[in-house]
Amino acid sequence: MAGQLKVTQVKSGIGGKQNQRDTLRSLGLKRIGDSVVKPDEPVFRGMVTTVAHLVSVEEVD
């Protein structure tokens, strides 16, 4: 069974590209300090890669 990813926003999306702001919103992140838990799937890995400089990621079971 695949694990899960805990994604936490650590920097603001303001001033970033529109697709990066849209990706943060699609992940469910609205402000600095927000965290979400998502399944460890290629779709979410790609989203995290797009905004890697704005979020921190840790694996959760």
Secondary structure, 3 states (H helix, E strand, C coil): CCCEEEEEECCCCCCCCHHHHHHHHHHCCCCCCCEEEEECCHHHHHHHHHCCCCEEEEEEC
